[in-house]
Amino acid sequence: MAIVPGGGTAEPAATTVKTLCRMCDDRCGIEVHVQDGRVVDLRGNDEHPWSHGRLCVKARAGVDVVHHPDRLRRSLKRTPQGWQEIALEQALDEIAERLLQIIDKHGARTVSVWKGEAVGFAQQEDLARRFIHALGSPNYLSNDSMCWVGRFIGHKTVLGSWPVVDIEHARCVVMWGANPPHSRPNLTQRITAARRNGATLIAVDPRLSAVARRADIHVAPRPGTDGALALGLVREIVRVGAYDREFVRQYTVGFDELAEYADSFTPEVVEEETGVPAATLRSTARTMCAAEGRLALYAGNGLEHHENGVNNIRAIVALNALLGTPGKSGGALFEAPLPLRSLLLYDELPHTELGPLGADRFPVLYDVRQECHTMTALDAVLSGDPYRLRAMLLTAANPMLTNPDTARVRDALAALDLLVVRDLFMTETAALADYVLPAASFMEREEVHTHHEIKVVTLTRPVFSLPEVQTEYQFWHDLAHRLGFGEYFPWDDETALDRWLLEPTGISLEELAAHPEGMPYGAPRRDGPAPDRFASPSGKVELASAYLGDLGYDELPEYRRPAYLETPDADYPFVLITGARQLLFAHSRGHNVARFSDAMPAAAVEMHPDDAVALNVEEGDTVEVTSRIGSVRAPVRVVASNEIVPGCLQMTHGWADSNANLVTHDDRFDPVSGFPLMKSVEVRVSVPRSDGAGRDEGGGDGAALDQGGGVHGGSGGGPGGVRGGVA
Amino acid sequence: MRIVVTDPDSCVACRDCEYACAFEHGGSLRREASRIRVNFYPDERVCVPLTCLQCADAWCVEVCPAGAIERDPQTGAVTIAAARCAGCKMCLLACPFGAIHFDAVEEVARKCDLCGGDPACVRACIADSLQFAEVDEIAETRRRSVDARLRTTLRRDREDV
């Protein structure tokens, strides 16, 4: 199908366009059916090797999203009389003028960009980074200050990089804090393939997640105690002598120190700390060892949002070295990426002397990913410390629902001199902006995507286009040219950019366009020895990290007890996990799709049945969950006794009416990654007596209920509280 | 012929299949409209996906007084012609697997029609628990899986010694 620039499709007849779904980050192959310039249906592309034609329910709603009646079609400007529609060119002119004024008066570093993921996931990030550095500021912000980078740091500091986890060929698959059926659907197919070949599956999660339903062993530690569990596994594997001696001798540093540190984590100590029975720890260790290195250990997002998150992840990643997984088929594979050209300007224009926000406070976060820290940046807007951040260009992120402490996010965004938001919809964040620009969806863009797990590169295709609605590239290009640094955005459009990016790869844009099922790149996967050199400072697997030690952090992946266990507070007796993924939604996205909201109309507070009895609440009753910073109400969902650890609650984020981030903290962080405390939040639960009344804040009947329903309660002979035995 | 084969050992009860079926047959995501049903028993950690097996000797066809249930010559699916269905529910009682349900709004019986030969549930099964397979492939697939599990068990027994 021919696409006419700036207009509709050239051929009105029915056509099919093969591209990738972007309703989440798994990027399944899809065939989009178009009639008269409108998407009418989509199905899985059987030929795409990542998804094999299978699609989860979110994918089909792509049709609903791209033609949603609420989609933004025109640029909007805030005026005293409300939103005013203005022409795109005028909006860009005005934004450029205001940016130039701010830069002139306060310096370029007071301008920032914030990358979200509602419009894309490939070049979008690097374009935003390129733009802000070309503008003269180091302040690139993104959702990555609380997703993915915590795990990246955990892998990088131990293994030198984050390897591909070869699930399909594993003899043992470990899903630790990850629930692929809801978050990365296609890993589920691969787990099934491994299990059909005899692999065992271990799921580690305080909840019985969807993937844990199939696990041979479901290990359910208390939130944030994963490091103790991992160190217990280290001790057990060393004790029985089942570790890969040759690998440890040849490829690691710090083994003796780690083994010595882990020695106090006996199965009994681990049981006290984590709630995982000693026998389960032993059988888990035995099952891992039986894989003889063909162990696919996947660390999920559940591990990141804790005060000791990075150390916990490091301890888990260290198991790879003990079990000798690197280089083995079914283990951890170190694959060279597709050698695309880089858009980054960190060598040319690093701007580190300008003080990237958060780089002093969380040097590792900045050092390994050049990621500024969104919570520090929001603080800087309000406090002016270390300097006042004044302008933000935010593309398709919704921190009003996804960053911790929503009240503070609102204050900070409202205090900016200039907030520009590009998105598909008038989100809670866009509603605070000075300018809102309509953004092209994933079906209106062309990007180069790699599925590194299977070493396949795919070009996404524009299916249709809308007037006045820009692609991500066009926006940065047009603004850069207005601001006087157009030379950094010389490509006419996404197509020209893609061609430039692909040049070093030996794969042409035309070839890629002719292969909507993607093209393989690089050498076929090998099964051999570990890499000669790991990409760590020592070239070895670092079971103890001198790099972290030099920065004042623990060299060893030491375990620190979460605050809710270390200093229990009777006023906040429950521990709240936020952010378990739901099938129908991706973070704050999808809630405005009527089919989805009909199928799942409200948020829920997941609760153990013993806690529900103690609180005298039943399924569907509205409860109020209160932390030190705020409260949120939602209906209770009473789960089975093995579906959540007693004393622990779960609320998924992204719901505007029951926003879990009203209670999460933006001032308690993992010291290495700077990730906020979002999955072990101390809370209490009360029952509002009726609307407007009974919002007890510590006194009255509700408080009495709190006492009864707490983690200490144990509800008479029940399985005991979260804190059982460790206080 | 091909039927929708379910493998409970791979099912994670994500319910993508139920949503896909409901969507295919009416455009909503109301799971109660789905013709495939997944039962999940958390205490036992068991998931049971169930759908019509398109019986060779289908009792629902036999029992239907309206002659509304017949076999699609193309796909082999046992299908209900809604226009002829009297809503008597005899087929619900006759089906030994409970694979037919009653649509109380339209007052007709509903069952899997294999989506005309490309079942939406299978395309939505991200766990590969559902397959649209030739009947004679089923036993072979199951044998391979049992063989692999047995091998793992035997290997572990050997290592424990």
Interface residues (C-beta under 8 A of the other chain):
Chain A: R43 G44 G53 R54 L55 C56 V57 R60 R171 P181 H182 P185 N186 T188 Q189 I191 T192 A193 R195 R196 N197 G198 A199 T200 L208 A210 V211 A212 R213 R214 A215 H218 A290 L583 L584 R595 F596 D598 A599 V639 A640 S641 N642 E643
Chain B: D9 S10 C11 V12 A13 C14 R15 D16 Y19 A20 F23 G27 S28 L29 R30 R31 F40 P42 D43 R45 C47 R123 A124 C125 I126 A127 D128 S129 R144 S145 A148 R149 R151 T152 R155 R156 E159
